[in-house]
Amino acid sequence: MIKIYHNPRCQKSREGLQILEQSGKEFEVIKYLEDIPSKEELRKVLDCLGITPEMLVRKNEAIWKENYRGKLLSQEEILDAMILHPKLIERPIVVNGGKAVIGRPPKLVEDIL
């Protein structure tokens, strides 16, 4: 089952969702700001993306700048920060099987279908 980690307030996330809707394929929408992923779920997503936790962080968010920027953080601490502040998680993320993409630009979502 295809999954999209979605923030309805984000234009890029809405565009990624629209690409999925137009594909005609079944998918699950996870509104990750409300249904916060567990640390294990985030690890699985990172494995599918093939990136480190820090690469999934939205570093321009005020929360990151005020609380974390410039600090030497372990991967576990970065995961904890994303769980505590899910707004820090890059979006949209689309997972299909063992692969995933960050839909920035949204057109990348097509690559995972």
C-alpha positions in Angstrom: 0.0 0.0 0.0 1.3 3.4 -1.0 1.5 5.9 1.9 1.8 9.7 1.9 2.9 11.6 5.0 0.8 14.7 4.4 0.4 18.2 5.8 -2.8 19.7 4.3 -1.5 23.2 5.0 1.6 22.7 2.8 1.3 23.5 -0.9 3.9 21.0 -2.0 2.2 18.3 0.1 -1.2 19.1 -1.5 0.4 18.9 -5.0 2.0 15.5 -4.1 -1.4 14.3 -2.9 -3.0 15.4 -6.1 -0.5 13.4 -8.1 -1.4 10.3 -6.1 -5.1 11.0 -6.6 -4.6 11.3 -10.4 -2.6 8.0 -10.5 -5.7 6.0 -9.8 -3.8 3.8 -7.3 -4.9 3.1 -3.8 -3.0 4.9 -1.1 -3.2 5.8 2.6 -3.0 9.4 3.8 -1.1 9.9 7.1 -1.6 13.4 8.5 1.6 13.2 10.4 1.0 16.4 12.5 -2.0 14.7 14.0 -0.9 11.0 13.8 2.7 11.4 14.8 4.9 8.6 13.6 6.7 6.4 16.1 10.5 6.4 16.2 10.4 2.9 14.6 8.2 4.2 11.8 10.5 7.1 11.2 13.4 4.7 11.0 11.6 2.6 8.4 10.9 5.7 6.3 14.5 6.8 6.6 15.6 3.3 5.4 13.3 3.5 2.4 14.6 7.0 1.6 18.2 6.0 2.2 19.0 9.1 4.2 20.0 10.1 7.7 17.5 11.7 10.2 19.2 15.1 9.8 18.4 15.0 6.1 14.7 14.7 6.8 14.6 17.8 9.0 13.2 21.1 7.8 16.0 23.3 9.0 14.3 26.6 8.2 11.6 26.0 10.8 11.8 28.3 13.7 11.6 25.4 16.1 14.9 24.0 14.6 16.6 27.3 14.5 15.7 28.2 18.1 16.3 24.8 19.8 18.6 22.6 17.7 20.7 24.5 15.1 24.4 24.4 15.8 24.1 21.7 18.4 25.9 18.3 18.0 23.0 15.9 18.1 23.0 12.1 17.8 20.6 10.5 15.3 18.4 9.4 18.2 18.2 13.0 19.4 17.2 14.2 16.0 14.5 11.5 15.8 13.3 12.5 19.2 13.1 16.2 18.0 11.0 15.2 15.0 8.6 13.2 17.2 8.3 16.0 19.7 7.9 18.6 16.9 6.5 16.7 13.8 6.5 20.1 12.0 10.2 19.5 11.5 9.6 16.5 9.3 10.1 17.2 5.6 7.0 16.8 3.4 5.4 15.2 1.6 6.9 11.7 1.9 5.5 9.0 -0.3 6.4 5.4 0.5 5.7 2.5 -1.9 7.0 -0.9 -0.9 10.6 -0.6 0.2 11.2 2.8 -1.6 10.3 6.3 -0.7 10.7 9.9 -2.0 10.4 13.3 -0.5 8.0 15.1 -2.9 10.1 18.3 -3.3 9.5 19.0 -6.1 6.1 17.2 -6.1 6.8 15.7 -9.5 9.2 13.3 -7.7 6.1 11.5 -6.4 5.6 10.1 -10.0 9.0 8.3 -9.7 7.7 6.1 -6.9 4.4 5.1 -8.6 
